[in-house]
Amino acid sequence: MHAPALGRTRTALAAGAALALSLAFQPLVATPASAGVNCGSTFPPPIGDCTPPETRITKNPQVFSESRTALFEFTTVTADDDDPGVTFECRLERGFAAPYTLVEDWQDCSVTGEAEGVGSLGKKLYENLAPGDYTFSVRATDVADDLLDPPAPIGSTNTEQSPAQFQWNVSETAPDDDVDPNTTITSTVKRWHLFRFIGISYEADEETMGFVCKANGQEIDCTDHQANIFAMGPKDWTFTVAAIDAAGNVDPTPAVLEWSVPRSSGSMKGISDGWKRNSGKGYFLDSYLSTKKRGQYVNMTKDGFREMALVATKCPECGSVDILFEGKLVKHVDLASKKRKQRTAIPLGSWKKAQSGHVKIVVTSKRRPVIVEGFGFSMRRTR
C-alpha cells in the first residue's frame, strides 16, 4: 500500500536534487539593470561591483537666468568612481514637471580629467536656449569590478538609476550684454614638447562663468585659469580654450596652442646590436640609447609627415649622426657642444607635402658617445 508513495517520494527527492545540482552549476549571469555576477541574488551570492555610481552637479546656471547659455559641471561623489570606466550621459528637457518636452536625448558628456579626492569629471554646455523652464539630467555609468580569481569576463556595467537633476528658468528678457568675450592663452610651448604632460594658463578680457577647453577636439576638464593634459602620446597636439562670459556669450574664436610630442627611445624597435638601452633622470621620458660604435643605426618607417626632429644629448665629447630619408641624406648632426645638455630637440627636414617612407639614424663618429633620446614626426610645417 505504501510502496507507490515511497516511490513518488524518492522520485521527488531525486528530481529536487537534480534541480539543486543544476542550479548550482548554472552560469553566473549579470542582471541587465546592474553589474557584477548575480546582482540582486541571495544564492549564489553576488560577485563583483553591484553599486552604481552617484553624480553631484558642481556648477549650474542661476535658477532664474537671463542667459541663453547654461554651463554644467559634475562629478561622481566618491574617489572610488574615479577610473577610466566611468562615463556620463546628459539630457535636456523643457518644463519643470512631467510630461516634459524632450529637447535633447541622452548624449555622452564625459571629459578627460581628474580632481584629487573627487570622482570622475564631466561637463556640458548648452547655447542659444529659448525662454522657458528647463530640466537638466545627468547620470553616470561605471564598469563592474570582477572579484573572481582568475577574473572572468563579465562585460557588464552599473548605470545610475536616479540621475542628478537641476531645474532653471531662462527669462524672456534678452541679456544686455551681446559682446563676445576674447580669450588669450598666457602660456608658451616649444615646437617639440619633451614631456608627457603640460599645464596651460589662459585668461579672458571680462568676467566669466567658465571656459570650454579641448585637446585634439575632445573636451577636457579645466578650471577658470588652467588646464592640465597628462599622458600625452607621440603625435601633434592642438589645445583650444573659449571663455563664457557672465551673460552666457561664448568666445566664437577660441584661443589656440599647438605643439608636437616625439616618440621615445624606449619605443624604438629597429635598432642595431651595438646600442645599449639605458634609463636615467633628465632624459626624454627617462630613457635613451647609447653607443660609441660607428655604423650603428636606428630604422623607422612613418606615413604622412612634414617635419622631423631628433631628440639627443649634446656634450663636449659627443659624436655625430646622419639622418637619411629613403636612403638620401637629410642632415648631418654634430652632437658636440661646450656644455652637456640632455633633452635637446634638433629640427631636421621640412617638406611642403606630406612624406611617407623609411627614416634611418646612422652613427658617423668613431669611439665617441652618441646618445639618442627620441625622434619626432609631425604633420605640421612651421617654416
KEVO-946248 format. One record per residue (C-alpha): residue number from 1; x, y, z. Coordinates in nm, 3 decimals. Layout:
<atoms>
+-----+---------+---------+---------+
|   n |    east |   north |      up |
+-----+---------+---------+---------+
| NUM |       X |       Y |       Z |
...
+-----+---------+---------+---------+
</atoms>
This chain:
<atoms>
+-----+---------+---------+---------+
|   n |    east |   north |      up |
+-----+---------+---------+---------+
|   1 |   0.000 |   0.000 |   0.000 |
|   2 |   0.280 |   0.243 |   0.083 |
|   3 |   0.526 |   0.141 |  -0.188 |
|   4 |   0.391 |   0.377 |  -0.454 |
|   5 |   0.407 |   0.671 |  -0.214 |
|   6 |   0.766 |   0.582 |  -0.125 |
|   7 |   0.850 |   0.560 |  -0.493 |
|   8 |   0.697 |   0.900 |  -0.553 |
|   9 |   0.893 |   1.043 |  -0.260 |
|  10 |   1.221 |   0.903 |  -0.389 |
|  11 |   1.142 |   1.034 |  -0.737 |
|  12 |   1.061 |   1.379 |  -0.595 |
|  13 |   1.382 |   1.379 |  -0.389 |
|  14 |   1.587 |   1.276 |  -0.691 |
|  15 |   1.425 |   1.546 |  -0.904 |
|  16 |   1.487 |   1.803 |  -0.631 |
|  17 |   1.850 |   1.700 |  -0.601 |
|  18 |   1.891 |   1.719 |  -0.977 |
|  19 |   1.731 |   2.065 |  -0.980 |
|  20 |   1.958 |   2.185 |  -0.697 |
|  21 |   2.262 |   2.045 |  -0.873 |
|  22 |   2.154 |   2.209 |  -1.197 |
|  23 |   2.107 |   2.545 |  -1.025 |
|  24 |   2.442 |   2.514 |  -0.851 |
|  25 |   2.618 |   2.479 |  -1.186 |
|  26 |   2.422 |   2.744 |  -1.373 |
|  27 |   2.647 |   3.011 |  -1.528 |
|  28 |   2.666 |   3.332 |  -1.327 |
|  29 |   2.486 |   3.600 |  -1.526 |
|  30 |   2.471 |   3.973 |  -1.454 |
|  31 |   2.131 |   4.133 |  -1.428 |
|  32 |   2.056 |   4.391 |  -1.701 |
|  33 |   1.995 |   4.672 |  -1.452 |
|  34 |   2.329 |   4.645 |  -1.277 |
|  35 |   2.665 |   4.475 |  -1.291 |
|  36 |   2.869 |   4.209 |  -1.125 |
|  37 |   2.763 |   3.845 |  -1.116 |
|  38 |   2.414 |   3.757 |  -0.990 |
|  39 |   2.344 |   4.107 |  -0.858 |
|  40 |   2.023 |   4.103 |  -0.657 |
|  41 |   2.051 |   3.731 |  -0.584 |
|  42 |   2.097 |   3.575 |  -0.240 |
|  43 |   2.206 |   3.238 |  -0.378 |
|  44 |   2.453 |   3.221 |  -0.535 |
|  45 |   2.579 |   3.539 |  -0.363 |
|  46 |   2.673 |   3.836 |  -0.585 |
|  47 |   3.030 |   3.857 |  -0.714 |
|  48 |   3.170 |   4.191 |  -0.829 |
|  49 |   3.060 |   4.555 |  -0.813 |
|  50 |   2.682 |   4.587 |  -0.791 |
|  51 |   2.674 |   4.950 |  -0.675 |
|  52 |   2.608 |   5.217 |  -0.940 |
|  53 |   2.795 |   5.549 |  -0.916 |
|  54 |   2.634 |   5.867 |  -0.783 |
|  55 |   2.660 |   6.204 |  -0.957 |
|  56 |   2.675 |   6.551 |  -0.800 |
|  57 |   2.630 |   6.872 |  -1.006 |
|  58 |   2.904 |   7.119 |  -0.907 |
|  59 |   2.832 |   7.409 |  -1.145 |
|  60 |   2.499 |   7.527 |  -1.286 |
|  61 |   2.324 |   7.848 |  -1.401 |
|  62 |   2.113 |   8.064 |  -1.172 |
|  63 |   1.762 |   7.936 |  -1.103 |
|  64 |   1.624 |   8.246 |  -1.279 |
|  65 |   1.866 |   8.326 |  -1.558 |
|  66 |   1.870 |   8.588 |  -1.832 |
|  67 |   2.146 |   8.400 |  -2.008 |
|  68 |   2.076 |   8.197 |  -2.320 |
|  69 |   2.375 |   7.980 |  -2.228 |
|  70 |   2.395 |   7.721 |  -1.950 |
|  71 |   2.717 |   7.555 |  -1.835 |
|  72 |   2.704 |   7.245 |  -1.614 |
|  73 |   2.992 |   7.068 |  -1.443 |
|  74 |   2.954 |   6.748 |  -1.240 |
|  75 |   3.147 |   6.468 |  -1.076 |
|  76 |   3.092 |   6.131 |  -0.920 |
|  77 |   3.062 |   6.162 |  -0.545 |
|  78 |   3.348 |   5.939 |  -0.429 |
|  79 |   3.704 |   5.888 |  -0.545 |
|  80 |   3.623 |   5.517 |  -0.581 |
|  81 |   3.442 |   5.605 |  -0.903 |
|  82 |   3.746 |   5.792 |  -1.039 |
|  83 |   3.854 |   5.542 |  -1.303 |
|  84 |   3.861 |   5.524 |  -1.685 |
|  85 |   3.546 |   5.314 |  -1.683 |
|  86 |   3.319 |   5.598 |  -1.562 |
|  87 |   3.121 |   5.785 |  -1.828 |
|  88 |   2.843 |   6.046 |  -1.813 |
|  89 |   2.527 |   6.098 |  -2.016 |
|  90 |   2.325 |   6.422 |  -2.016 |
|  91 |   1.971 |   6.508 |  -2.122 |
|  92 |   1.786 |   6.840 |  -2.156 |
|  93 |   1.407 |   6.875 |  -2.133 |
|  94 |   1.162 |   7.164 |  -2.136 |
|  95 |   0.941 |   7.206 |  -1.831 |
|  96 |   0.959 |   7.161 |  -1.453 |
|  97 |   0.705 |   6.879 |  -1.429 |
|  98 |   0.611 |   6.580 |  -1.640 |
|  99 |   0.525 |   6.546 |  -1.918 |
| 100 |   0.850 |   6.710 |  -2.026 |
| 101 |   0.924 |   6.819 |  -2.381 |
| 102 |   1.243 |   6.649 |  -2.492 |
| 103 |   1.500 |   6.899 |  -2.620 |
| 104 |   1.797 |   6.666 |  -2.634 |
| 105 |   1.804 |   6.292 |  -2.565 |
| 106 |   2.080 |   6.123 |  -2.364 |
| 107 |   2.422 |   6.220 |  -2.502 |
| 108 |   2.775 |   6.149 |  -2.382 |
| 109 |   2.911 |   6.439 |  -2.176 |
| 110 |   3.228 |   6.290 |  -2.028 |
| 111 |   3.551 |   6.487 |  -2.027 |
| 112 |   3.913 |   6.388 |  -1.975 |
| 113 |   4.044 |   6.498 |  -1.638 |
| 114 |   4.090 |   6.419 |  -1.272 |
| 115 |   4.042 |   6.603 |  -0.944 |
| 116 |   4.224 |   6.478 |  -0.638 |
| 117 |   3.990 |   6.330 |  -0.378 |
| 118 |   3.691 |   6.358 |  -0.611 |
| 119 |   3.542 |   6.119 |  -0.863 |
| 120 |   3.536 |   6.135 |  -1.241 |
| 121 |   3.453 |   6.464 |  -1.409 |
| 122 |   3.201 |   6.578 |  -1.670 |
| 123 |   3.088 |   6.899 |  -1.837 |
| 124 |   2.803 |   7.010 |  -2.066 |
| 125 |   2.739 |   7.345 |  -2.237 |
| 126 |   2.404 |   7.450 |  -2.385 |
| 127 |   2.379 |   7.754 |  -2.612 |
| 128 |   2.101 |   7.960 |  -2.778 |
| 129 |   1.834 |   7.846 |  -2.533 |
| 130 |   1.484 |   7.980 |  -2.591 |
| 131 |   1.298 |   8.141 |  -2.298 |
| 132 |   1.121 |   7.892 |  -2.071 |
| 133 |   1.164 |   7.631 |  -1.799 |
| 134 |   1.428 |   7.358 |  -1.832 |
| 135 |   1.527 |   7.037 |  -1.655 |
| 136 |   1.883 |   6.911 |  -1.689 |
| 137 |   1.961 |   6.546 |  -1.600 |
| 138 |   2.294 |   6.367 |  -1.578 |
| 139 |   2.371 |   6.004 |  -1.497 |
| 140 |   2.695 |   5.808 |  -1.457 |
| 141 |   2.791 |   5.457 |  -1.563 |
| 142 |   3.089 |   5.258 |  -1.438 |
| 143 |   3.244 |   4.922 |  -1.521 |
| 144 |   3.184 |   4.634 |  -1.282 |
| 145 |   3.473 |   4.507 |  -1.073 |
| 146 |   3.509 |   4.130 |  -1.113 |
| 147 |   3.644 |   3.980 |  -0.793 |
| 148 |   3.693 |   3.632 |  -0.929 |
| 149 |   4.048 |   3.493 |  -0.932 |
| 150 |   4.135 |   3.449 |  -1.213 |
| 151 |   3.895 |   3.718 |  -1.341 |
| 152 |   3.605 |   3.601 |  -1.553 |
| 153 |   3.492 |   3.829 |  -1.836 |
| 154 |   3.168 |   3.995 |  -1.737 |
| 155 |   3.139 |   4.299 |  -1.965 |
| 156 |   2.856 |   4.448 |  -1.758 |
| 157 |   2.814 |   4.796 |  -1.618 |
| 158 |   2.640 |   4.988 |  -1.340 |
| 159 |   2.421 |   5.278 |  -1.453 |
| 160 |   2.290 |   5.535 |  -1.207 |
| 161 |   1.916 |   5.473 |  -1.167 |
| 162 |   1.827 |   5.818 |  -1.025 |
| 163 |   2.005 |   6.083 |  -1.235 |
| 164 |   2.112 |   6.411 |  -1.076 |
| 165 |   1.887 |   6.697 |  -1.189 |
| 166 |   1.876 |   7.076 |  -1.198 |
| 167 |   1.582 |   7.296 |  -1.296 |
| 168 |   1.600 |   7.659 |  -1.402 |
| 169 |   1.419 |   7.927 |  -1.597 |
| 170 |   1.551 |   8.122 |  -1.895 |
| 171 |   1.397 |   8.469 |  -1.885 |
| 172 |   1.207 |   8.634 |  -2.169 |
| 173 |   1.428 |   8.939 |  -2.115 |
| 174 |   1.717 |   8.946 |  -2.358 |
| 175 |   2.057 |   8.995 |  -2.197 |
| 176 |   2.201 |   9.346 |  -2.217 |
| 177 |   2.547 |   9.208 |  -2.292 |
| 178 |   2.575 |   9.095 |  -2.652 |
| 179 |   2.953 |   9.136 |  -2.676 |
| 180 |   3.151 |   8.814 |  -2.705 |
| 181 |   3.446 |   8.762 |  -2.469 |
| 182 |   3.800 |   8.731 |  -2.600 |
| 183 |   4.022 |   8.450 |  -2.471 |
| 184 |   4.402 |   8.468 |  -2.452 |
| 185 |   4.648 |   8.187 |  -2.374 |
| 186 |   4.923 |   8.318 |  -2.147 |
| 187 |   5.141 |   8.004 |  -2.156 |
| 188 |   5.402 |   7.927 |  -2.421 |
| 189 |   5.520 |   7.591 |  -2.551 |
| 190 |   5.813 |   7.486 |  -2.767 |
| 191 |   5.762 |   7.339 |  -3.112 |
| 192 |   5.873 |   6.998 |  -2.979 |
| 193 |   5.742 |   6.941 |  -2.627 |
| 194 |   5.964 |   6.691 |  -2.446 |
| 195 |   5.728 |   6.593 |  -2.165 |
| 196 |   5.419 |   6.372 |  -2.134 |
| 197 |   5.223 |   6.644 |  -1.953 |
| 198 |   5.156 |   7.014 |  -1.996 |
| 199 |   4.986 |   7.289 |  -1.794 |
| 200 |   4.829 |   7.572 |  -1.994 |
| 201 |   4.716 |   7.906 |  -1.849 |
| 202 |   4.470 |   8.148 |  -2.007 |
| 203 |   4.252 |   8.450 |  -1.932 |
| 204 |   3.956 |   8.645 |  -2.068 |
| 205 |   3.904 |   9.018 |  -2.115 |
| 206 |   3.592 |   9.019 |  -1.893 |
| 207 |   3.428 |   8.835 |  -1.606 |
| 208 |   3.346 |   8.475 |  -1.695 |
| 209 |   3.122 |   8.194 |  -1.580 |
| 210 |   3.370 |   7.936 |  -1.710 |
| 211 |   3.579 |   7.811 |  -2.000 |
| 212 |   3.542 |   7.533 |  -2.256 |
| 213 |   3.874 |   7.354 |  -2.321 |
| 214 |   3.953 |   7.091 |  -2.583 |
| 215 |   4.261 |   6.880 |  -2.662 |
| 216 |   4.268 |   6.746 |  -3.018 |
| 217 |   3.895 |   6.815 |  -3.041 |
| 218 |   3.800 |   6.627 |  -2.723 |
| 219 |   3.663 |   6.833 |  -2.435 |
| 220 |   3.879 |   6.817 |  -2.123 |
| 221 |   3.839 |   6.938 |  -1.769 |
| 222 |   3.973 |   7.286 |  -1.698 |
| 223 |   3.945 |   7.549 |  -1.426 |
| 224 |   3.893 |   7.924 |  -1.458 |
| 225 |   4.265 |   7.974 |  -1.517 |
| 226 |   4.440 |   7.649 |  -1.617 |
| 227 |   4.406 |   7.319 |  -1.799 |
| 228 |   4.632 |   7.017 |  -1.746 |
| 229 |   4.686 |   6.741 |  -2.003 |
| 230 |   4.852 |   6.418 |  -1.890 |
| 231 |   4.984 |   6.103 |  -2.061 |
| 232 |   5.029 |   6.270 |  -2.399 |
| 233 |   5.127 |   6.027 |  -2.673 |
| 234 |   5.376 |   6.091 |  -2.955 |
| 235 |   5.178 |   6.299 |  -3.206 |
| 236 |   5.065 |   6.652 |  -3.291 |
| 237 |   4.857 |   6.827 |  -3.026 |
| 238 |   4.612 |   7.118 |  -3.051 |
| 239 |   4.461 |   7.289 |  -2.747 |
| 240 |   4.172 |   7.535 |  -2.771 |
| 241 |   4.000 |   7.737 |  -2.499 |
| 242 |   3.691 |   7.958 |  -2.523 |
| 243 |   3.565 |   8.183 |  -2.242 |
| 244 |   3.198 |   8.208 |  -2.146 |
| 245 |   3.112 |   8.549 |  -2.003 |
| 246 |   2.861 |   8.623 |  -1.726 |
| 247 |   2.584 |   8.682 |  -1.983 |
| 248 |   2.646 |   8.346 |  -2.145 |
| 249 |   2.825 |   8.470 |  -2.456 |
| 250 |   3.084 |   8.219 |  -2.581 |
| 251 |   3.406 |   8.330 |  -2.749 |
| 252 |   3.345 |   8.237 |  -3.117 |
| 253 |   3.720 |   8.234 |  -3.189 |
| 254 |   3.884 |   8.014 |  -2.923 |
| 255 |   4.250 |   8.070 |  -2.841 |
| 256 |   4.475 |   7.801 |  -2.992 |
| 257 |   4.806 |   7.646 |  -2.883 |
| 258 |   4.988 |   7.380 |  -3.088 |
| 259 |   5.287 |   7.153 |  -3.026 |
| 260 |   5.420 |   6.805 |  -3.106 |
| 261 |   5.544 |   6.524 |  -2.881 |
| 262 |   5.821 |   6.295 |  -3.017 |
| 263 |   5.839 |   5.919 |  -2.973 |
| 264 |   6.077 |   5.800 |  -2.700 |
| 265 |   6.388 |   5.586 |  -2.746 |
| 266 |   6.215 |   5.315 |  -2.544 |
| 267 |   5.961 |   5.269 |  -2.825 |
| 268 |   6.226 |   5.234 |  -3.098 |
| 269 |   6.248 |   4.876 |  -3.229 |
| 270 |   6.461 |   4.881 |  -3.545 |
| 271 |   6.796 |   4.926 |  -3.372 |
| 272 |   7.125 |   4.753 |  -3.449 |
| 273 |   7.304 |   4.533 |  -3.196 |
| 274 |   7.564 |   4.792 |  -3.094 |
| 275 |   7.322 |   5.012 |  -2.900 |
| 276 |   7.261 |   4.991 |  -2.526 |
| 277 |   6.922 |   5.069 |  -2.377 |
| 278 |   6.952 |   5.285 |  -2.065 |
| 279 |   6.731 |   5.471 |  -1.821 |
| 280 |   6.803 |   5.786 |  -1.623 |
| 281 |   6.651 |   6.104 |  -1.489 |
| 282 |   6.676 |   6.412 |  -1.705 |
| 283 |   6.649 |   6.227 |  -2.034 |
| 284 |   6.336 |   6.237 |  -2.250 |
| 285 |   6.088 |   6.007 |  -2.073 |
| 286 |   6.382 |   5.883 |  -1.863 |
| 287 |   6.523 |   5.656 |  -2.136 |
| 288 |   6.798 |   5.671 |  -2.401 |
| 289 |   7.005 |   5.469 |  -2.646 |
| 290 |   7.385 |   5.495 |  -2.634 |
| 291 |   7.677 |   5.371 |  -2.844 |
| 292 |   8.037 |   5.453 |  -2.934 |
| 293 |   8.044 |   5.231 |  -3.244 |
| 294 |   8.044 |   5.383 |  -3.589 |
| 295 |   7.782 |   5.250 |  -3.830 |
| 296 |   7.522 |   5.170 |  -3.566 |
| 297 |   7.171 |   5.259 |  -3.683 |
| 298 |   6.805 |   5.302 |  -3.594 |
| 299 |   6.541 |   5.221 |  -3.858 |
| 300 |   6.193 |   5.377 |  -3.860 |
| 301 |   5.903 |   5.387 |  -4.105 |
| 302 |   5.641 |   5.660 |  -4.098 |
| 303 |   5.340 |   5.752 |  -4.312 |
| 304 |   5.236 |   6.113 |  -4.352 |
| 305 |   5.482 |   6.363 |  -4.201 |
| 306 |   5.611 |   6.706 |  -4.298 |
| 307 |   5.872 |   6.768 |  -4.030 |
| 308 |   6.118 |   6.560 |  -3.828 |
| 309 |   6.327 |   6.621 |  -3.517 |
| 310 |   6.599 |   6.427 |  -3.338 |
| 311 |   6.596 |   6.425 |  -2.957 |
| 312 |   6.952 |   6.369 |  -2.835 |
| 313 |   7.215 |   6.462 |  -2.576 |
| 314 |   7.487 |   6.715 |  -2.661 |
| 315 |   7.822 |   6.714 |  -2.481 |
| 316 |   8.191 |   6.812 |  -2.536 |
| 317 |   8.294 |   6.457 |  -2.624 |
| 318 |   7.975 |   6.358 |  -2.812 |
| 319 |   7.990 |   6.221 |  -3.168 |
| 320 |   7.773 |   6.268 |  -3.477 |
| 321 |   7.495 |   6.104 |  -3.678 |
| 322 |   7.345 |   6.123 |  -4.027 |
| 323 |   6.970 |   6.134 |  -4.081 |
| 324 |   6.864 |   5.955 |  -4.400 |
| 325 |   6.522 |   5.950 |  -4.566 |
| 326 |   6.469 |   5.686 |  -4.833 |
| 327 |   6.847 |   5.644 |  -4.848 |
| 328 |   6.922 |   6.013 |  -4.908 |
| 329 |   7.098 |   6.239 |  -4.657 |
| 330 |   6.860 |   6.483 |  -4.489 |
| 331 |   7.101 |   6.628 |  -4.232 |
| 332 |   7.436 |   6.564 |  -4.069 |
| 333 |   7.406 |   6.631 |  -3.694 |
| 334 |   7.714 |   6.707 |  -3.484 |
| 335 |   7.628 |   6.648 |  -3.118 |
| 336 |   7.946 |   6.808 |  -2.980 |
| 337 |   7.895 |   7.119 |  -2.766 |
| 338 |   8.076 |   7.318 |  -2.497 |
| 339 |   7.838 |   7.206 |  -2.224 |
| 340 |   7.646 |   6.886 |  -2.168 |
| 341 |   7.277 |   6.927 |  -2.244 |
| 342 |   7.020 |   6.649 |  -2.227 |
| 343 |   6.671 |   6.653 |  -2.378 |
| 344 |   6.764 |   6.857 |  -2.687 |
| 345 |   6.523 |   6.869 |  -2.984 |
| 346 |   6.716 |   6.921 |  -3.311 |
| 347 |   6.499 |   7.015 |  -3.614 |
| 348 |   6.569 |   6.809 |  -3.927 |
| 349 |   6.393 |   6.811 |  -4.265 |
| 350 |   6.080 |   7.006 |  -4.360 |
| 351 |   5.855 |   6.935 |  -4.661 |
| 352 |   5.565 |   7.123 |  -4.819 |
| 353 |   5.382 |   6.799 |  -4.897 |
| 354 |   5.330 |   6.502 |  -4.668 |
| 355 |   5.601 |   6.237 |  -4.689 |
| 356 |   5.599 |   5.864 |  -4.619 |
| 357 |   5.882 |   5.616 |  -4.611 |
| 358 |   6.193 |   5.485 |  -4.439 |
| 359 |   6.399 |   5.703 |  -4.200 |
| 360 |   6.739 |   5.596 |  -4.067 |
| 361 |   6.972 |   5.733 |  -3.799 |
| 362 |   7.334 |   5.631 |  -3.865 |
| 363 |   7.631 |   5.693 |  -3.632 |
| 364 |   7.915 |   5.854 |  -3.829 |
| 365 |   8.167 |   5.916 |  -3.547 |
| 366 |   8.409 |   5.661 |  -3.402 |
| 367 |   8.478 |   5.596 |  -3.033 |
| 368 |   8.272 |   5.897 |  -2.929 |
| 369 |   7.945 |   5.865 |  -2.736 |
| 370 |   7.619 |   5.912 |  -2.922 |
| 371 |   7.307 |   5.937 |  -2.706 |
| 372 |   6.967 |   5.924 |  -2.879 |
| 373 |   6.665 |   6.003 |  -2.659 |
| 374 |   6.384 |   6.010 |  -2.913 |
| 375 |   6.262 |   6.107 |  -3.258 |
| 376 |   5.970 |   6.326 |  -3.368 |
| 377 |   5.741 |   6.316 |  -3.672 |
| 378 |   5.485 |   6.589 |  -3.736 |
| 379 |   5.224 |   6.674 |  -3.997 |
| 380 |   5.274 |   7.042 |  -3.917 |
| 381 |   5.517 |   7.254 |  -4.115 |
| 382 |   5.639 |   7.556 |  -3.923 |
| 383 |   5.863 |   7.706 |  -4.187 |
+-----+---------+---------+---------+
</atoms>
